[in-house]
Structure formats: structure tokens, C-alpha cells
């Protein structure tokens, strides 16, 4: 299933005004201090990423659960997974990083699957 995207009208009437308000608020809060502005943008980016992906601790716990559930085997190629650097693959991105919506896979298997789906 393709990831949902905003249509042209939603981008123009919902997102763009919202984004302009966010930028204005970042400018206001930083009071002209470019280092503070950078830090605020960086923190906002990080926190928005956590809303979609969860934090690193939660993802590591999920990886451990998936490792045990899959008995250390990649469900794509059926080869053993490495102890480090296996990746969580969401079955449907919109449903997030949950036990039910993920599988633990090799990096190369993940890339190949993404290419098949036309995501890369």
C-alpha cells in the first residue's frame, strides 16, 4: 500500500499556512539568535521523527522482540540475521513500529524490497 500523501489543495490550504506559522514561531522564540534557532529546529526535527518512528530505546526493544519472534532469521531470505545492524521493516508505514507491523531484516534485503516497491 502506498504511503498517504497530501494532495495539492491540502498542501496549499492546510500544510503551507501551518508551516509558515511554525517558522514564524521558531523565529520569535529564537529572538534572532541563530544558534538557538538552529537548536530549536534540530529539536523539533528529532521530536517529529520520534512521533513517527518512536525513540531509539523503543526501537531497540522492538528489534529484540522481533529477533526472538523470528528466531534470528530474516523472513525475506531465510538466512540468519547479524547480531547488529538488522533493520526493522514496517509492513505498512502508516501503522508505525509495532510488533504486528514490523519484521527484522538484513539491510540488503530491506533495500531490495524497497526497490521492488519503487520507494528508492
LINGI-V691778 format. One record per residue. SS is DSSP state (2 for helix, 1 for strand, 0 for the rest). PHI is phi in radians with two decimals (none if undefined). PSI is psi in whole degrees, -180 to 180 (999 if undefined). Layout:
ss=SS phi=PHI psi=PSI
ss=SS phi=PHI psi=PSI
This chain:
ss=0 phi=none psi=132
ss=0 phi=-1.19 psi=147
ss=0 phi=-1.19 psi=140
ss=0 phi=-1.15 psi=144
ss=0 phi=-2.34 psi=154
ss=0 phi=-1.26 psi=141
ss=0 phi=-1.45 psi=175
ss=2 phi=-1.00 psi=-45
ss=2 phi=-1.10 psi=-44
ss=2 phi=-1.11 psi=-39
ss=2 phi=-1.10 psi=-42
ss=2 phi=-1.34 psi=-41
ss=2 phi=-1.66 psi=-26
ss=2 phi=-1.84 psi=-59
ss=2 phi=-1.22 psi=-51
ss=2 phi=-1.03 psi=-47
ss=2 phi=-1.09 psi=-39
ss=2 phi=-1.07 psi=-47
ss=2 phi=-1.11 psi=-39
ss=2 phi=-1.10 psi=-39
ss=2 phi=-1.13 psi=-41
ss=2 phi=-1.09 psi=-47
ss=2 phi=-1.07 psi=-43
ss=2 phi=-1.10 psi=-41
ss=2 phi=-1.18 psi=-39
ss=2 phi=-1.08 psi=-43
ss=2 phi=-1.08 psi=-44
ss=2 phi=-1.09 psi=-48
ss=2 phi=-1.12 psi=-34
ss=2 phi=-1.36 psi=-18
ss=0 phi=0.98 psi=33
ss=0 phi=1.48 psi=-2
ss=0 phi=-1.46 psi=107
ss=2 phi=-1.14 psi=-31
ss=2 phi=-1.22 psi=-41
ss=2 phi=-1.16 psi=-42
ss=2 phi=-1.03 psi=-45
ss=2 phi=-1.05 psi=-46
ss=2 phi=-1.12 psi=-40
ss=2 phi=-1.13 psi=-44
ss=2 phi=-1.08 psi=-42
ss=2 phi=-1.08 psi=-45
ss=2 phi=-1.13 psi=-42
ss=2 phi=-1.08 psi=-44
ss=2 phi=-1.03 psi=-47
ss=2 phi=-1.06 psi=-47
ss=2 phi=-1.18 psi=-37
ss=2 phi=-1.13 psi=-38
ss=2 phi=-1.07 psi=-40
ss=2 phi=-1.13 psi=-33
ss=2 phi=-1.06 psi=-36
ss=2 phi=-1.51 psi=-41
ss=2 phi=-1.84 psi=-14
ss=0 phi=1.41 psi=171
ss=0 phi=-1.53 psi=166
ss=2 phi=-0.99 psi=-37
ss=2 phi=-1.10 psi=-45
ss=2 phi=-1.12 psi=-41
ss=2 phi=-1.18 psi=-38
ss=2 phi=-1.13 psi=-41
ss=2 phi=-1.10 psi=-40
ss=2 phi=-1.13 psi=-41
ss=2 phi=-1.04 psi=-41
ss=2 phi=-1.11 psi=-43
ss=2 phi=-1.08 psi=-45
ss=2 phi=-1.15 psi=-38
ss=2 phi=-1.00 psi=-48
ss=2 phi=-1.16 psi=-45
ss=2 phi=-1.06 psi=-40
ss=0 phi=-1.58 psi=2
ss=0 phi=0.96 psi=36
ss=0 phi=1.23 psi=21
ss=1 phi=-2.00 psi=136
ss=0 phi=-1.27 psi=125
ss=0 phi=-1.27 psi=-10
ss=0 phi=-1.51 psi=-51
ss=0 phi=-1.87 psi=-10
ss=0 phi=1.18 psi=17
ss=0 phi=-1.64 psi=159
ss=1 phi=-1.07 psi=143
ss=0 phi=-1.45 psi=150
ss=0 phi=-1.24 psi=159
ss=0 phi=-1.19 psi=-28
ss=0 phi=-2.24 psi=155
ss=0 phi=1.32 psi=14
ss=0 phi=-1.28 psi=154
ss=1 phi=-2.09 psi=146
ss=1 phi=-1.44 psi=128
ss=1 phi=-1.97 psi=119
ss=1 phi=-1.39 psi=134
ss=0 phi=-1.22 psi=-43
ss=0 phi=-2.35 psi=114
ss=2 phi=-0.94 psi=-40
ss=2 phi=-1.07 psi=-24
ss=2 phi=-1.56 psi=0
ss=0 phi=1.33 psi=-170
ss=0 phi=-1.68 psi=90
ss=0 phi=-2.20 psi=164
ss=0 phi=-1.02 psi=-41
ss=0 phi=-1.28 psi=-26
ss=0 phi=-1.88 psi=12
ss=1 phi=-2.32 psi=163
ss=1 phi=-2.49 psi=152
ss=1 phi=-1.72 psi=125
ss=1 phi=-2.39 psi=164
ss=0 phi=-1.17 psi=152
ss=2 phi=-1.00 psi=-50
ss=2 phi=-1.11 psi=-38
ss=2 phi=-1.12 psi=-40
ss=2 phi=-1.09 psi=-47
ss=2 phi=-1.07 psi=-46
ss=2 phi=-1.06 psi=-41
ss=2 phi=-1.13 psi=-41
ss=2 phi=-1.12 psi=-41
ss=2 phi=-1.11 psi=-42
ss=2 phi=-1.03 psi=-37
ss=2 phi=-1.44 psi=-7
ss=0 phi=1.37 psi=23
ss=0 phi=-1.55 psi=-10
ss=0 phi=-1.99 psi=999
